[in-house]
Every structure is written in structure tokens, then in C-alpha cells.
């Protein structure tokens, strides 16, 4: 597979109004294209992309996450129907992993779930494990969740 070529896009908008207006072979050319004044609804940005001759290999990201109350039970949200309080999702992506999903990341914190909308939500622990090795993510998530549950049950110091 040949090395991808870098291209710079002039884009604007977001979500359904997102649009790529032009592609350039240099960042300098893209900057020159948006120099000057523009209409009130056009806020141009410059983005870097990789241009491939053939499909690059995909990468995978698995994310496992839970919210656990101080009593050790999963905390669901009153804002979303069917929210189980625990998630496991695996997604495939095409191209180079620019979001650094290849690293194993472990985030565990204690936070107050209370908000201005609902004071009945309890304090909780939030655990997130993510990375591109699905088996490793599941193993580390299981270990951290078990340690959290043991800690909440008073079984460890």
C-alpha cells in the first residue's frame, strides 16, 4: 500500500450543514483561498485529510462504560429511555486512527450526578475503558469494575 497524500480541505458548517468546498495540495493554498471577507453565514475552516489510492486497513475501537451508585447498583438516567447504566460498544473505522483510539484508556471518577434538572440522581462512580484491542478492553474493564464493586461493598481498603 502506498503512503497517503495529505490534502487540505476548505469546509464550513456542522452536522447537516457541513460542507467541503474545495481540496488543495498545500495548506498555504487553502489559506490563500479563504483570505479576505466572507458572507455572514460562511465561516471557513481548513482541515487536513489523507488521500488514498486504495482502502487503508480499518481499526477497531471498543468502549465499555458504567455508572455505579454508592450502593453498588447501576445508575440509569432519567433523561434517556432504556438507558441501562452500562454500555459495551465496538465500532470499525476506516483509515488512520487520528483520535488515538489505539491506546488503552481507563477513566474512573467519582462525581455527583445531580443536576439542575433532577436532584434525585445519586452520587456515582463512572468507569470507562476503551481501546482498539477488544479482548484487552473487556479484561481490564472487568477487573476495574470488580475492584470498584468490591470497594463499594467494603471488601477492600
C-alpha positions in Angstrom: 0.0 0.0 0.0 1.4 3.4 -0.9 1.7 6.2 1.5 -1.4 8.5 1.6 -1.1 12.0 0.2 -2.0 14.9 2.5 -4.7 17.3 1.2 -6.3 20.3 2.8 -10.0 21.0 2.6 -11.8 24.3 3.0 -15.0 23.4 4.8 -17.8 25.1 6.7 -20.9 24.3 8.8 -21.6 21.4 11.1 -23.8 18.4 11.2 -26.3 18.5 8.4 -25.0 21.9 7.1 -21.3 20.6 7.0 -19.8 21.1 3.5 -16.4 20.6 1.9 -16.0 23.4 -0.6 -12.6 22.7 -2.1 -9.5 20.5 -1.7 -5.9 21.8 -2.0 -2.5 20.1 -2.2 -0.9 22.6 0.2 -2.1 24.3 3.4 -0.8 27.6 2.0 -3.1 27.3 -1.0 -6.1 26.6 1.3 -5.3 29.6 3.5 -5.0 31.8 0.4 -8.4 30.6 -0.8 -10.2 31.8 2.4 -8.3 35.0 2.8 -10.5 38.1 2.8 -14.0 38.8 3.9 -16.9 36.3 3.6 -20.7 36.5 3.9 -22.2 36.3 7.4 -23.1 32.6 7.3 -19.8 31.3 5.8 -17.1 30.6 8.4 -14.5 28.6 6.5 -12.1 26.2 8.3 -9.1 24.3 7.0 -9.0 20.5 7.7 -6.2 18.0 6.8 -7.2 14.7 5.2 -5.3 11.7 3.9 -6.0 10.8 0.2 -5.5 7.1 -0.5 -5.1 5.1 -3.8 -6.7 2.0 -2.2 -8.7 1.4 1.0 -6.5 1.6 4.1 -6.8 -1.0 6.8 -9.6 -0.5 9.3 -9.1 -0.1 13.0 -11.5 -1.0 15.8 -12.4 0.8 19.0 -14.2 -0.9 21.8 -15.6 1.2 24.7 -17.1 -0.3 27.9 -18.6 2.0 30.4 -20.8 2.0 33.5 -22.2 4.3 36.1 -22.4 2.8 39.6 -24.1 4.3 42.6 -22.6 4.4 46.1 -24.8 1.3 46.9 -23.1 -0.7 44.1 -26.1 -0.7 41.8 -26.0 0.5 38.2 -27.3 4.1 37.8 -29.6 4.7 34.9 -30.5 8.1 33.6 -33.9 9.7 33.8 -33.2 11.6 30.6 -32.9 8.7 28.1 -35.4 5.9 27.8 -33.9 2.5 28.0 -30.6 3.7 29.5 -29.2 0.6 31.2 -26.4 2.4 33.1 -23.8 0.1 31.4 -22.6 0.1 27.8 -20.4 -2.0 25.6 -19.9 -0.8 22.0 -17.4 -1.8 19.3 -17.0 0.2 16.1 -14.9 -0.3 13.0 -13.4 2.8 11.3 -11.6 3.3 8.0 -8.2 4.9 7.8 -5.6 6.1 10.2 -6.6 6.4 13.8 -6.3 10.1 14.3 -8.2 10.1 17.6 -5.6 7.9 19.4 -8.2 5.1 20.0 -5.3 2.6 19.7 -4.2 3.3 23.3 -5.9 1.6 26.2 -7.6 4.3 28.2 -9.0 3.9 31.7 -11.1 6.7 33.2 -12.6 6.2 36.6 -14.0 9.0 38.6 -16.4 9.9 41.4 -18.9 12.5 40.6 -22.2 14.0 41.7 -24.8 13.0 39.1 -27.2 15.7 40.5 -28.0 18.4 38.1 -30.3 21.4 37.9 -32.8 19.2 36.1 -33.1 16.3 38.6 -31.8 16.4 42.2 -33.0 12.8 42.8 -30.0 11.4 40.9 -27.4 9.9 43.3 -23.7 10.4 43.6 -22.0 7.8 41.4 -18.8 6.3 40.2 -18.2 6.5 36.4 -15.9 3.9 34.8 -14.8 4.0 31.1 -12.3 1.6 29.4 -11.6 1.9 25.7 -9.0 0.9 23.1 -8.5 -1.0 19.9 -7.9 -4.4 21.4 -11.5 -5.6 22.2 -10.3 -8.6 24.4 -7.9 -6.4 26.4 -10.6 -3.8 26.9 -13.1 -6.4 28.2 -10.4 -7.9 30.6 -9.3 -4.6 32.0 -12.9 -3.3 32.3 -13.9 -6.5 34.2 -11.0 -6.1 36.6 -11.7 -2.4 37.3 -15.4 -2.9 37.6 -14.9 -5.8 40.1 -12.4 -3.7 42.1 -14.9 -0.8 42.2 -17.8 -3.1 43.3 -15.6 -4.7 46.0 -14.6 -1.2 47.2 -18.2 -0.1 47.4 -19.1 -3.3 49.3 -16.4 -2.5 51.8 -14.4 -5.6 50.9 -11.2 -3.7 50.2 -9.4 -0.7 51.6 
